[in-house]
Amino acid sequence: MKEEKVKLLDVIALTEDLSNHKLTRGQVGTVVEILAPNVFEVEFSDNEGKTFAELAVKESQLLVLHYEPALA
């Protein structure tokens, strides 16, 4: 399976705990800015849209989520 590059506004999940920010593996967020090659500003919000964390995360710590079938 080919790994997908992370892009602006991608919905992602963390692949590891970031306990110093009280975030756990699987936490879902949105890429809101590209800070550097392979480093992204990710916003984490609750079900009501209130942001509870926003921080720089390395691409290796992210998994892009998909909501539609992949094209063959």
FIRODREN-729086 format. One record per atom (N, C-alpha, C, O): x, y, z; residue in one letter. Coordinates in steps of 0.05 Angstrom, whole numbers, padded with zeros to 5 digits, always signed. Layout:
# residues N
XYZa ...
This chain:
# residues 72
+00017-00024+00000m +00000+00000+00000m +00018+00025+00000m +00036+00028+00017m +00012+00043-00019k +00028+00067-00021k +00020+00088+00000k -00004+00093+00004k +00039+00100+00013e +00033+00120+00033e +00027+00146+00019e +00040+00154+00000e +00006+00160+00029e -00003+00184+00017e +00010+00208+00031e +00013+00209+00055e +00018+00228+00015k +00029+00252+00026k +00007+00268+00040k -00016+00269+00030k +00014+00281+00062v -00005+00297+00076v -00008+00324+00062v +00012+00336+00054v -00033+00334+00060k -00038+00359+00047k -00055+00378+00065k -00066+00369+00085k -00055+00403+00058l -00071+00423+00073l -00100+00414+00073l -00111+00405+00052l -00113+00416+00096l -00141+00409+00101l -00147+00379+00102l -00170+00371+00103l -00127+00362+00101d -00131+00333+00104d -00141+00328+00133d -00132+00341+00152d -00159+00309+00135v -00167+00299+00161v -00148+00276+00168v -00144+00258+00151v -00137+00277+00191i -00116+00258+00199i -00122+00245+00225i -00140+00254+00240i -00108+00223+00231a -00108+00211+00258a -00079+00209+00267a -00061+00204+00251a -00074+00212+00293l -00047+00209+00304l -00040+00179+00304l -00057+00162+00310l -00015+00173+00298t -00006+00146+00298t +00009+00139+00324t +00017+00116+00329t +00011+00159+00342e +00024+00154+00368e +00013+00174+00388e +00002+00195+00381e +00016+00167+00414d +00008+00185+00435d +00026+00210+00436d +00050+00208+00432d +00014+00233+00441l +00029+00258+00447l +00021+00267+00474l +00007+00287+00478l +00030+00251+00494s +00020+00255+00522s +00027+00282+00533s +00012+00292+00551s +00048+00295+00524n +00054+00322+00534n +00033+00342+00525n +00032+00364+00536n +00017+00335+00505h -00005+00352+00496h -00033+00340+00502h -00053+00350+00493h -00033+00318+00518k -00057+00303+00525k -00073+00293+00501k -00097+00294+00501k -00058+00284+00481l -00070+00272+00457l -00061+00243+00455l -00039+00236+00462l -00080+00226+00446t -00074+00197+00444t -00074+00188+00415t -00086+00200+00398t -00062+00165+00411r -00061+00152+00385r -00090+00148+00376r -00108+00140+00391r -00096+00156+00351g -00123+00154+00340g -00138+00180+00341g -00159+00183+00329g -00128+00200+00356q -00141+00226+00358q -00143+00238+00330q -00124+00237+00315q -00166+00249+00323v -00172+00259+00297v -00169+00290+00296v -00178+00303+00315v -00156+00300+00275g -00152+00329+00272g -00152+00337+00243g -00155+00320+00225g -00147+00362+00238t -00146+00373+00211t -00121+00389+00207t -00113+00404+00224t -00108+00384+00184v -00083+00399+00177v -00092+00428+00169v -00107+00431+00150v -00082+00448+00184v -00090+00475+00178v -00067+00492+00167v -00072+00515+00158v -00043+00482+00168e -00020+00497+00157e +00003+00478+00152e +00008+00459+00167e +00018+00484+00131i +00043+00469+00125i +00066+00487+00136i +00070+00509+00126i +00080+00477+00156l +00101+00493+00169l +00128+00490+00157l +00144+00509+00155l +00134+00466+00148a +00160+00459+00136a +00156+00432+00122a +00136+00419+00125a +00176+00424+00106p +00173+00397+00094p +00169+00376+00116p +00185+00374+00135p +00147+00361+00114n +00141+00340+00133n +00133+00349+00161n +00133+00333+00179n +00126+00375+00164v +00116+00385+00190v +00091+00402+00185v +00090+00419+00168v +00070+00395+00200f +00043+00407+00195f +00031+00417+00221f +00034+00405+00242f +00017+00440+00219e +00001+00450+00241e -00026+00435+00240e -00040+00436+00220e -00033+00421+00262v -00057+00406+00262v -00075+00416+00285v -00066+00421+00307v -00101+00420+00278e -00120+00429+00297e -00138+00406+00305e -00147+00391+00288e -00142+00403+00331f -00159+00382+00342f -00183+00395+00355f -00180+00413+00372f -00207+00387+00347s -00232+00399+00357s -00250+00378+00368s -00249+00355+00360s -00268+00387+00385d -00288+00368+00396d -00312+00366+00377d -00311+00378+00355d -00332+00351+00385n -00356+00347+00367n -00372+00372+00362n -00388+00373+00344n -00367+00392+00379e -00381+00418+00375e -00365+00438+00360e -00373+00461+00356e -00341+00430+00351g -00324+00447+00335g -00305+00465+00351g -00291+00482+00340g -00304+00461+00378k -00287+00477+00395k -00259+00465+00395k -00255+00442+00401k -00239+00482+00387t -00211+00473+00387t -00201+00468+00415t -00204+00485+00433t -00190+00444+00419f -00178+00438+00445f -00148+00435+00444f -00134+00433+00465f -00136+00433+00419a -00107+00432+00416a -00100+00440+00388a -00115+00434+00369a -00078+00454+00385e -00067+00460+00358e -00037+00460+00361e -00026+00475+00377e -00024+00444+00345l +00005+00441+00348l +00018+00430+00323l +00005+00420+00305l +00045+00434+00322a +00061+00423+00300a +00065+00393+00304a +00072+00384+00325a +00060+00378+00282v +00063+00349+00283v +00078+00340+00258v +00074+00350+00236v +00096+00321+00262k +00112+00309+00240k +00094+00291+00223k +00076+00278+00234k +00100+00290+00197e +00084+00273+00179e +00085+00244+00188e +00065+00229+00184e +00107+00235+00199s +00110+00207+00208s +00091+00200+00231s +00087+00177+00236s +00079+00220+00243q +00060+00216+00265q +00031+00217+00257q +00013+00216+00273q +00027+00220+00230l +00000+00224+00219l -00009+00202+00200l +00008+00191+00186l -00035+00196+00200l -00047+00178+00181l -00070+00193+00168l -00088+00202+00182l -00069+00196+00142v -00091+00210+00127v -00116+00192+00127v -00114+00168+00120v -00139+00203+00135l -00164+00188+00135l -00179+00192+00109l -00177+00214+00097l -00194+00172+00100h -00209+00173+00075h -00238+00167+00081h -00245+00151+00098h -00256+00181+00067y -00285+00177+00070y -00298+00166+00045y -00322+00163+00044y -00282+00161+00024e -00293+00150-00001e -00274+00127-00010e -00251+00127-00002e -00284+00109-00026p -00267+00087-00036p -00244+00098-00053p -00247+00118-00067p -00221+00084-00052a -00198+00091-00068a -00204+00085-00097a -00218+00066-00103a -00193+00101-00115l -00196+00096-00144l -00176+00074-00151l -00154+00074-00142l -00185+00056-00168a -00168+00033-00177a -00147+00042-00196a -00131+00026-00206a 
